[in-house]
Amino acid sequence: MIGRLRGAVAAKTPPQVLIDVQGVGYEVDVPMSTFCALPGLGEPVTLLTHQVVREDAHILFGFLSAEEREAFRQLIKISGVGPRTALSLLSGLSVSDLSEAVARQEAGRLVKVPGIGKKTAERLLLELKGKLADALPGTGSVALGSAHADISQALLALGYSEKEAQAALKSLPADIGVAEGIRQALKALSR
C-alpha cells in the first residue's frame, strides 16, 4: 500500500492532482480542502494517501493532514459510503465541522453536501457516533471536551438559537468548566 507521496505538483485538475515523485507521476484524488491548500505547479508537496484497490482500478486518495485521512477511512467503513462520497463529504465539510455535526447529531449539516441525502446523513450520524471524535483526538470543538458541548446544550435548552450559542462559545476559553462557561456565555449573550 502507498501511504505517503513526497514530490512536486505536476498538474492540478479538480479533484485530481498529479504528483511527480522522482519521475513517476501519481494521479491522486483529493478533497477540495486539500486541493485549495496545495502549492503551485512545480512546488514540493507531501500527501498522506489511502489506496483503494478494485478489480478495475487502483485509486489513490490524498490528504494534507492525518486527521483528514483518518476521517476518510472512518467514512468508507460505513455501508453505502464509498470513497467518492467520503471525498465529497470532506470537500463540503472540514473534519472539525464533520466531527461537531456527528457529536451534535445534526443531519441538516450533512445533507447540505451534494450527494448526501437524508437517509445517508442519518446513517452517517448513527455509524460515526463516538467513533469520529475518538479517532480524531485533535479536531474541532468535540476535542475541546464535553464542556463546550454541555454549555451549548444548556444555552439551547434556555431558548437561545444555535447561532447565538455558537457565538457565545467562541468567546470562551478552551479549558473552561461547564458552570463557569454557562455563566460567561449568558453574560456575553445579555450584552
N, C-alpha and C positions, 0 to 999 in steps of 0.2 A: 504494500500500500504506500502511496505517496502522501506524506504527512505535512510537508512544507516545501515551498519553492522559493528560491532566492535568485533573482535575476533582474533583467531590465524590462521595462514595459515596452513591448514592440508594437502593439496596436490596441486600441480601445473601441469596442463597438458594443454598446449596452445590450444585454447584461454580461457580455463576454469580454475578456481581456486576454491578450496573447503575451505570455511571459517568456522571454528569451533567456534560457538557462544554459550558458556556455554553448551556444549554437543550436540548441534544441528548443523549439517553440511549443509551449504548452498552452492549449486553449483552456481557460478557466472561467466558469460561470460564477459571478459574484453578485451579492445583493447590492442594491443601489447605494446604500450607506457606505459600503466598501468602494464601490465604483467612483463615487464622488470624492472620496478621500485619496484616491490613487495619485501618485506623482505624474508628471508629464512624460511624454514619449522619450525613451532612451534613459530615463532616470531609474536608479535601482529601487527595488521593492522586495519585500518578503511577505509571502502569503501563507497562512496556515491553510491546509487543504483537507478535504474529505473526498475520497474517491468512491464513486458508485460504479459497480461492475454489473452490467446486464448482458443478456445474450447478444444483443446487437451493438453495444457500445460500452466504452469505459469513459466516464464523465468525471471531471474534476470540478469541485466547488471550492472557491477560495474566500478567505476571510482575513481581515487585518487584525482581529482580536480573537483571543482564545474563548472569550465569553460568547461571541457571535457564533463561532464554530460549535461550541457546546450546545447552544440553543438550537442550532440547526439539527444537530444529532438527536436532541430530545424530541424535536418536532417530527422527524422522519420515522421515529419509533411508533408513532401513533397510526393506527389503522386508518387508511384512506387519505393520509397526508404523505404525498411523495416529495421528492427533492424540489420540484418546481414550485409546489405550493409552499413549502418551507421557505424557499428563496423569496417568493412573493411576500410572505409574512414579514420576513426580515428586511425587505425593501420598504414595506409600508410602516413598520413599527421598529423603533430601536429595541435593543434587548431589554433595557430597563423599563420601557413602556410596556413591552410584552409581559415581563415578569410582574409588573404592577397590575396590569389588566387581569392576569391569572390570579394574583393574590386577592384582588377585589371582586373577582368573578364578573367582569364587565364584558359581556358578549358584544355589546354595542361598539366597542373599540375595535374588535376583531373583524366584524362584518364590514367595516369601512374599507378594509383591504380588498382590492379586486380579486375575485375568485374564491372568497370566503363567504359562504352562506351562513344562515342562522344555525342550521344543524351542525355544520362543521365547526363553527365557533363554539357551540355548546360542548361538542365532543372534545375540542382542544382544552377548554377550561376544565372539564372533568378529568381528562387524562393527565394534564400538566400540573394540577393542583398539588402543591407540596414538592413536586419534582424540580420545577424550574428554579425556584429560589434556592433549593438545596444544591443544585448543580451549578448555580451561578452565585457564589458567595460574595462577589464584589459588585453586584449590579443593583441599580435602581433604589427606590425607596423601600423595597422589600428588604434589602440588605441593611438598611438603617435600623432594622429591628422592628418588632411588632409595635413599639411605642408610637411611631408615626401612624401606623395603620389604626391603632386604637384611638388615637387623638382624632383622626379623620372620621372614624365611625361615630365617635361621641359628638362631633360637630354636626354630622349628618342627622343623628338622632335628635339633636336640638333644633333641627329645622333649617340649618344652613344648606345652601346648594353645594354641589360638588366643586364648582368653580371657586366659591368663597372658601371652602375648606382647603382646597389646594393652595390658594393664595396665602392663607394663614400659615399653612405648613412650611411654605418656602422661607418664612422669616424665622423659623425655629432652628436652634442648634441640633445637630445630628444625634447628640448623646443625651437629649433631654428626657426626663421621666414623663410618664403619662399625665399625672396630676398637674405638674408644673406646666407641661406642654398645653394642656387644655386651658389653664389659667391664662397663659401668654397668648394663645390663639384667640380666646374670647376678648382679651384686651385689644388685640390687633384688629379684630372684626368690629369692635364697638367704636373705633375711630372714624 
